[in-house]
Amino acid sequence: MHPILPRLLPATMPAMLLVLLFAFSLPSAVANELAEAQRLLQQGQAEQALAKVDAYVAGKPRELQGRFLKGLILMEMNRPNDAITVFTQISDDYPELPEPYNNLAVLYARQEQLERARALLEMSIRTHPGYALARENLGDVLLRQASQSYDEALRLDPANKAVQAKQARLRELKVAPSPGAVR
């Protein structure tokens, strides 16, 4: 497991579920349905949670809370392309929300699309400058990009002591020196 970014999904999941269930003033019936899906997900029953959320959002194309939870469930199920579709649609419908951009960035970073992840994190921060998680994630992405750049510099000039020292400092931060799949 790569030490930079893999913690984003587990760290993001509880926070996003709290936002999902409590930040929005949900009617009781809605909260109960989504809370049940959340409970199923936490018990490792992602398929059942997804089915419950799908039933809830059926016929509600702009419904936010259930769609957001669906994206989180798809992330947990390791279905990144489906999760990307969900979070992209949410960010299109609600461009003022920072969380969908953050989650998209996590998904793209896992696919080694670091420039795309960086741009999404910057968008998340523009929509909510105080969003600490997006700022942390941006720092992680920038560190990964720096590591990749140093790798390339060392490939071109393996004897460069300055770059070797910089790469060593990044290793101390547990940044992998070569690109690889983010898990």
HELIX and SHEET records of a PDB file:
HELIX    1   1 LEU A    8  LEU A   18  1                                  11    
HELIX    2   2 VAL A   19  ALA A   23  3                                   5    
HELIX    3   3 SER A   28  GLN A   42  1                                  15    
HELIX    4   4 ALA A   46  VAL A   57  1                                  12    
HELIX    5   5 LEU A   64  GLU A   76  1                                  13    
HELIX    6   6 PRO A   80  ASP A   93  1                                  14    
HELIX    7   7 PRO A   98  ARG A  110  1                                  13    
HELIX    8   8 LEU A  114  THR A  127  1                                  14    
HELIX    9   9 ALA A  132  LEU A  156  1                                  25    
HELIX   10  10 LYS A  161  GLU A  172  1                                  12    
END                                                                             
